[in-house]
Amino acid sequence: MDNFDLGIALDKIYAFIWNEFCDWYIEISKTRLNGENVEQGVVAVSVLKYVLETSLKLLHPFMPFVTEELFLTLQDEEESMMISDWPQAKEERAFSHAAKKVDLLKEAIKELRALRVSLNIPAKSKITVYVTSDSLDVRNNFLENQSFFSRLASVLEVFVEEEKPKLGTKVQSIVLAEAILYVPWEESVDLNLEEERLKEELKHAQNELERAEKMLANERFKEKAPRAKIQEEQEKKEHYQKQILGFKDRLTQIQKKAEKDLHI
C-alpha cells in the first residue's frame, strides 16, 4: 500500500481471509470450539474475533461500508473503524515454529484429499493412515494434533511410527518432506501406476530443487533480494531435498517388491 500497489495489497488480504483464515483456521478451531476443554474454546473464540476484526481493518480502505457495519456488530469497544489505529505487525505474534508445524499437517491433509479423488474414495469413507518419520518432533506433531488432522482428512485412525509398518502391497503412499504417509486400501493397488505417479512427483521436486539452487547461486539475487526471500528459497531447497530422498526411498521399496514378485 505504501507503493500504491493497491491491486496486490487487496489480493494478499483476500488470499489470507479466504485461503488461510476461512479454509484452515476456522475449520481447525472447530475442534477446540466443540471440545470438552472450555478454556481452550474461549481462547479460540478470542483469537478468531481478533483476527476477523484486524482483517476487517485491513480490508476497510477497499470496502468501507460493509467492513464498518461488520466491525460495529462484532464489538462495542471502539466507536468506529474510521478512527481505529491501523494494524501493526508484531514480531511476538509471528509464531514461525508453530506455523511450520501446521504447514506440514496442512500439506498432509491436502495430499490425502487428492488421494481420495484419485482413488474415488467417498468423502464419508473413513481411512486409516500410518505416519512414519525419523524426526521425533514430526511424530509428536501428528500425535498432538490428531483431533483436527483426523477430522479434516476424514481419517478413522492415525498410527504414528518411526519406521514403515508391514502393510503388504495394498497400500498407497504420500511422500512429504519430513514424513511418509501410508494408506492401506481394500482395492488392489497397481504398483506400476504407483511407481509412475511417484516418478512424476520426483521429477517435479527435482525441477523445483534445481530452480531454488540456481536462485541461491545467483550473486545478484543474493545482493538485491530481501533477507526473508533468500531464507524462503533456502527453506524450499531443504524441503525438496528431503522430499526427493523420500520419493527415492519409496520407489526403491516398490522396485524391490516387483523383483520379489517376479522371482516368485
VMD Tcl script that draws the C-alpha trace (Angstrom):
set ca {
  {0.00 0.00 0.00}
  {2.95 2.35 0.63}
  {3.87 1.91 -3.05}
  {0.21 2.33 -4.13}
  {0.13 -1.25 -5.48}
  {-3.46 -1.48 -4.34}
  {-4.34 -4.47 -6.52}
  {-1.52 -6.53 -4.99}
  {-2.45 -5.40 -1.48}
  {-6.08 -6.40 -1.99}
  {-5.09 -9.79 -3.45}
  {-2.96 -10.53 -0.39}
  {-5.72 -9.57 2.03}
  {-8.28 -11.60 0.06}
  {-5.96 -14.62 -0.08}
  {-5.33 -14.50 3.65}
  {-9.01 -14.17 4.63}
  {-10.25 -16.80 2.22}
  {-7.40 -19.32 1.96}
  {-5.89 -19.16 5.43}
  {-8.48 -17.82 7.85}
  {-11.65 -19.37 6.43}
  {-10.35 -22.52 4.75}
  {-7.99 -23.55 7.54}
  {-8.01 -21.64 10.81}
  {-11.78 -21.61 11.33}
  {-12.00 -25.30 10.43}
  {-9.10 -26.19 12.73}
  {-10.64 -24.13 15.56}
  {-13.90 -26.11 15.45}
  {-12.16 -28.98 17.27}
  {-11.50 -26.71 20.26}
  {-14.80 -24.85 19.99}
  {-16.73 -28.13 20.19}
  {-14.35 -29.84 22.62}
  {-14.71 -30.50 26.32}
  {-11.97 -28.05 27.34}
  {-13.92 -24.84 27.92}
  {-10.80 -22.73 28.43}
  {-9.39 -23.74 25.02}
  {-12.72 -22.87 23.43}
  {-12.65 -19.39 24.98}
  {-9.11 -18.82 23.70}
  {-10.12 -19.97 20.20}
  {-13.08 -17.56 20.13}
  {-10.85 -14.72 21.31}
  {-8.29 -15.34 18.56}
  {-10.98 -15.73 15.91}
  {-12.53 -12.41 16.93}
  {-9.16 -10.63 16.97}
  {-8.13 -11.93 13.54}
  {-11.52 -11.12 11.99}
  {-11.54 -7.58 13.39}
  {-7.97 -6.95 12.24}
  {-8.75 -8.38 8.81}
  {-11.73 -6.05 8.51}
  {-9.49 -3.09 9.31}
  {-7.08 -4.13 6.54}
  {-10.00 -4.51 4.15}
  {-11.67 -1.25 5.20}
  {-9.98 1.05 2.60}
  {-11.33 -1.20 -0.16}
  {-14.80 -1.96 1.30}
  {-15.56 0.83 3.78}
  {-19.31 0.41 4.29}
  {-19.55 -3.39 4.64}
  {-16.49 -3.62 6.90}
  {-17.74 -0.77 9.12}
  {-21.10 -2.49 9.59}
  {-19.48 -5.83 10.44}
  {-16.99 -4.20 12.79}
  {-19.67 -2.40 14.79}
  {-21.69 -5.61 15.01}
  {-18.70 -7.61 16.30}
  {-17.58 -5.28 19.08}
  {-18.59 -2.29 21.17}
  {-15.18 -1.18 22.49}
  {-14.49 1.17 19.57}
  {-16.87 3.77 18.22}
  {-15.92 3.45 14.55}
  {-13.34 1.75 12.40}
  {-12.70 5.10 10.72}
  {-10.87 6.29 13.85}
  {-9.24 2.98 14.79}
  {-5.49 2.53 14.76}
  {-4.12 0.89 11.61}
  {-2.97 -2.68 12.38}
  {0.76 -3.05 13.05}
  {2.83 -6.19 12.58}
  {4.25 -7.52 15.85}
  {7.18 -9.92 15.94}
  {5.93 -11.68 19.08}
  {2.82 -12.78 17.16}
  {4.67 -14.43 14.28}
  {4.82 -17.95 15.84}
  {7.04 -19.20 12.99}
  {7.75 -22.58 14.63}
  {4.04 -23.30 15.18}
  {3.27 -22.16 11.62}
  {5.83 -24.61 10.23}
  {4.24 -27.47 12.19}
  {0.76 -26.59 10.95}
  {2.02 -26.22 7.36}
  {3.18 -29.85 7.45}
  {-0.24 -31.00 8.68}
  {-1.98 -28.90 6.03}
  {0.21 -30.43 3.32}
  {-0.63 -33.93 4.59}
  {-4.37 -33.15 4.60}
  {-4.22 -31.73 1.05}
  {-2.38 -34.81 -0.22}
  {-4.83 -37.16 1.49}
  {-7.76 -35.32 -0.08}
  {-6.09 -35.55 -3.50}
  {-5.50 -39.27 -2.95}
  {-9.19 -39.75 -2.18}
  {-10.08 -38.15 -5.51}
  {-7.59 -40.27 -7.47}
  {-8.86 -43.49 -5.86}
  {-12.54 -42.45 -5.94}
  {-12.81 -42.90 -2.18}
  {-16.11 -41.36 -0.98}
  {-15.71 -38.37 1.32}
  {-17.69 -40.14 4.05}
  {-15.47 -43.24 3.97}
  {-13.03 -43.12 6.86}
  {-9.49 -44.23 6.10}
  {-6.60 -45.39 8.27}
  {-3.30 -43.55 7.98}
  {0.15 -44.64 9.10}
  {2.60 -41.77 9.56}
  {6.30 -42.53 9.63}
  {9.17 -40.14 10.27}
  {12.65 -40.31 11.74}
  {12.02 -36.95 13.41}
  {10.59 -37.10 16.92}
  {9.23 -33.54 16.56}
  {7.31 -34.52 13.42}
  {5.87 -37.63 15.06}
  {4.81 -35.62 18.12}
  {3.26 -33.01 15.81}
  {0.89 -35.60 14.30}
  {0.16 -37.12 17.72}
  {-0.60 -33.77 19.38}
  {-2.88 -32.65 16.55}
  {-4.69 -35.89 15.80}
  {-8.10 -34.41 16.53}
  {-8.22 -31.75 13.81}
  {-6.00 -33.75 11.44}
  {-8.37 -36.72 11.59}
  {-11.47 -34.54 11.17}
  {-10.22 -32.51 8.21}
  {-8.73 -35.53 6.42}
  {-11.68 -37.87 7.24}
  {-9.34 -40.29 8.98}
  {-10.63 -43.04 11.28}
  {-7.30 -43.90 12.91}
  {-3.80 -42.40 12.83}
  {-0.82 -44.56 13.73}
  {2.45 -42.68 14.16}
  {5.62 -44.73 13.98}
  {9.34 -44.25 13.39}
  {9.65 -46.93 10.72}
  {7.34 -48.17 7.98}
  {4.89 -50.81 9.27}
  {4.37 -54.11 7.45}
  {1.22 -53.42 5.46}
  {1.52 -55.66 2.40}
  {1.01 -54.41 -1.14}
  {-2.44 -52.86 -0.91}
  {-1.17 -49.52 0.27}
  {-0.83 -46.03 -1.20}
  {1.96 -43.74 -0.10}
  {2.25 -39.97 0.26}
  {5.78 -38.62 0.45}
  {6.24 -35.35 2.33}
  {9.48 -33.56 3.11}
  {9.67 -34.82 6.69}
  {7.28 -37.76 6.75}
  {5.74 -40.53 4.67}
  {2.06 -41.40 4.96}
  {0.80 -44.90 4.13}
  {-2.87 -45.51 3.39}
  {-4.00 -49.17 3.24}
  {-6.84 -49.54 0.76}
  {-9.03 -52.58 0.18}
  {-8.80 -52.32 -3.60}
  {-5.73 -53.81 -5.22}
  {-3.03 -51.21 -5.73}
  {-1.36 -51.22 -9.15}
  {2.31 -50.92 -8.27}
  {3.16 -49.86 -11.83}
  {0.79 -46.91 -11.61}
  {2.07 -46.09 -8.13}
  {5.64 -46.13 -9.47}
  {4.74 -43.83 -12.37}
  {2.98 -41.40 -10.03}
  {5.97 -41.26 -7.72}
  {8.35 -40.73 -10.65}
  {6.29 -37.76 -11.81}
  {6.32 -36.23 -8.33}
  {10.06 -36.92 -8.06}
  {10.66 -35.12 -11.35}
  {8.66 -32.11 -10.16}
  {10.59 -31.98 -6.88}
  {13.92 -32.20 -8.73}
  {12.91 -29.33 -11.03}
  {11.91 -27.18 -8.06}
  {15.15 -28.00 -6.27}
  {17.16 -27.04 -9.35}
  {15.28 -23.72 -9.59}
  {15.91 -22.91 -5.93}
  {19.59 -23.82 -6.19}
  {20.04 -21.57 -9.24}
  {18.44 -18.64 -7.43}
  {20.63 -19.13 -4.36}
  {23.74 -19.38 -6.55}
  {22.89 -16.10 -8.29}
  {25.00 -13.35 -6.71}
  {22.72 -10.55 -7.96}
  {19.74 -12.25 -6.35}
  {21.56 -12.56 -3.02}
  {22.65 -8.93 -3.15}
  {19.27 -7.39 -4.04}
  {16.64 -9.77 -2.64}
  {15.23 -9.17 0.86}
  {16.63 -11.43 3.55}
  {13.20 -13.03 4.03}
  {13.06 -14.01 0.33}
  {16.52 -15.58 0.48}
  {15.53 -17.50 3.60}
  {12.33 -18.66 1.87}
  {14.31 -20.05 -1.07}
  {16.74 -21.77 1.31}
  {13.82 -23.43 3.11}
  {12.36 -24.53 -0.25}
  {15.72 -26.05 -1.18}
  {15.86 -28.04 2.06}
  {12.19 -29.04 1.68}
  {12.69 -30.50 -1.80}
  {15.95 -32.20 -0.82}
  {14.13 -34.10 1.93}
  {11.18 -34.85 -0.34}
  {13.43 -36.25 -3.08}
  {15.04 -38.65 -0.59}
  {11.55 -39.82 0.43}
  {10.45 -40.39 -3.17}
  {13.61 -42.35 -3.96}
  {13.21 -44.49 -0.84}
  {9.57 -45.32 -1.69}
  {10.49 -46.11 -5.32}
  {13.21 -48.48 -4.10}
  {10.66 -50.27 -1.92}
  {8.28 -50.70 -4.87}
  {11.04 -51.93 -7.19}
  {12.22 -54.48 -4.63}
  {8.63 -55.72 -4.24}
  {8.30 -56.03 -8.03}
  {11.55 -58.02 -8.25}
  {10.41 -60.32 -5.46}
  {7.07 -60.96 -7.20}
  {8.90 -61.65 -10.46}
  {11.09 -64.32 -8.85}
  {8.05 -65.92 -7.26}
}
mol new
graphics top color blue
foreach p $ca { graphics top sphere $p radius 0.5 }
foreach p [lrange $ca 0 end-1] q [lrange $ca 1 end] { graphics top cylinder $p $q radius 0.2 }
display resetview
